[in-house]
Amino acid sequence: LEADIAHLNALLLNGSLDGSHETEDLTEILARLDSADGVAKGIEGRLDGILGTLDNILSSLE
């Protein structure tokens, strides 16, 4: 994930986006953002599961 963020930063700071490779750069940025969104959703799902388990444990202790 950190490598993707660094690559996105490099594209944004050093990318051509001047018309010569604009479409390719933009396509790559969007693909990487989509991938990062998928990773974030997966992590969110796992955290929800962990919180649910902790909730159940706390409820059983009461």
N, C-alpha and C positions, 0 to 999 in steps of 0.2 A: 504494500500500500504506500509506504514511504517513497519507494522508487517511482511509483506512478505519479505521486504528488510532485516529486522533483522533476520528472519528465514534463508534466503539464506546465510547471513554472518555466522550464527552459523553452518550451514551445511558445508560451505567452510572451516571454521576455525577448527571445531570440528568433522566434518563428518569422517566417517571411511575411505572411498575411498581407502582402503588398500586391497581391494579384497573381504572382507567378506560381505559387503553390498554395494559394488560399484554400481551395476546396479540400486538398489532401490534409492540410494542417487542421482545418476545422473538423473534418471527418474523424481524424485521429483524436482530437480533443474530446469530441462528443462520445466516441467509443470508449475512451478511458473514463470519462465521467459516468457513463452508463455502467461500466464495470465497477467503479467505486461505489455507485449507488447500490448495486447488487450485493457487494461485500457488506456495506453498512446495514442493509436490510437483514442479511444473514446474522450479523452480530446482534442486531436488535432482537431478532427472534430468539437467539440463544439466551440473551439477557432476560427476556420475558420469561423463558422457561426456568431459569435459575431463580428469578424473583418469585415465581409461582411455587417452586419447590420450597423456598425459604418461608413463604407464607404458610404452606401446609405444615411445615415443621413447627413454626411458631404456634399455629392453631392447635396442634396436637399436644403442645407443652402446657397449654392453658387449662 
